[in-house]
Amino acid sequence: MTATDDLLKTPLTDLHVERGGKLVAFAGYSMPVQFPDGVLKEHLHTRAQAGLFDVSHMGQVTLRARSGRFEDAALALERLVPVDILGLKQGRQRYALFTSPDGGILDDLMVANRGDHLFLVVNAACKAADIAHLKANLSDDCVVEELTDRALIALQGPAAESALAALAPEVAAMKFMDLHPVEILGADCFVSRSGYTGEDGYEISVPADRAVELAESLLANEAVRPIGLGARDSLRLEAGLCLYGNDIGPDTTPIAAALTWAIQKVRRSGGDRAGGFPGADVILTEFETGAPRRRVGLSPEGRAPVRAGALLYASEAAADPIGEVTSGGFGPTVEAPVAMGYVAADMAEPGVTVHADVRGKRLPVRVAALPFVSPRYKRG
């Protein structure tokens, strides 16, 4: 028995093994961390052409109002997220956050308007808690259903459009954050134009029993290669995008995490539907006063990467830390070490130098603007 034998599998696990994927435990699943190309080449290939990621471990959930009205489902979900759901147009999706009574982030998720109901994609490690949270708070008004019979494939990179359009030409007309029903190879899929690498791309919800056929068809395109969790992390880090459990969590508020853009004006103080979500008092107060600490980019001086968990100090000799690194490593695209973390608010301006404790040595690290690599989403 191997270390991954008792883990859950996705519909693509056997395909990962066939293609030489190195499987590791992640969020209770056996997932590929890399393929024979290795993390560096997988990262650069995604930036230059297209990478195929298995994200089937994530939760896919529908939320339907018992009244049958989309508006009632939207207003119900707004009780749990500080996001404008009612204003979400049909065929569009939006980034959202489940918040706690003290303003922390319980999970981040994507929410789409599918006409008569909402479609949610939540993180694998949080999905059981998320579904319980939804049912505990919304069951009087809504039916919450996890879609366990579907897989999820992400296709990311500048060649993603041509690769997927070869199977379904209509996806070429989709814009960033569109979500449409699309028939691919005869399977009923829903396709969003989105992703977590900063690159243009798609996420494809496909019936589980058709996932291997779709993945193999995409991988038959010479521009598409399978990509593992290692490159996912470095791509996301360069794009300045948060990974739940590392960069955000129950002890970070949306304001501290620099996610104020995810809270639309209608839900802020003075908005038509201000407040009414868990932690509103804390979060709306921080909109006015600022959070005591803030998520920032970090550029280590020199070539040594600064990893997650490294404490940050105001100087080489300071006794007390002023922050901590939450993600860090080498950025293959920027060809330098990059990191993200939290620092005290008065140290959060780009250009400020702090010091990271790396195995007992204080290394200078410059606070940097995010992202390190600009996104290339198709917005127009």
Secondary structure, 3 states (H helix, E strand, C coil): CCCCCCCECCCCHHHHHHCCCEEEEECCEEEEEECCCCHHHHHHHHHHCEEEEECCCCEEEEEEECCCCHHHHHHHHCCCCCCCCCCCCCCEEEEEEEECCCCCEEEEEEEEECCCCEEEEECHHHHHHHHHHHHHHHCCCEEEEECCCEEEEEEECCCHHHHHHCCCHHHHHCCCCEEEEEEECCEEEEEECCCCCCCCEEEEEEEHHHHHHHHHHHHCCCCEEECCHHHHHHHHHHCCCCCECCCECCCCCCCCCCCHHHCCHHHCCCCCCCCCCCCHHHHHHHHHHCCCEEEEEEEECCCCCCCCCCEEECCCCCCCCCEEEEEEEEECCCCEEEEEEEEEHHHCCCCCEEEEEECCEEEEEEEECCCCCCCCCCCC
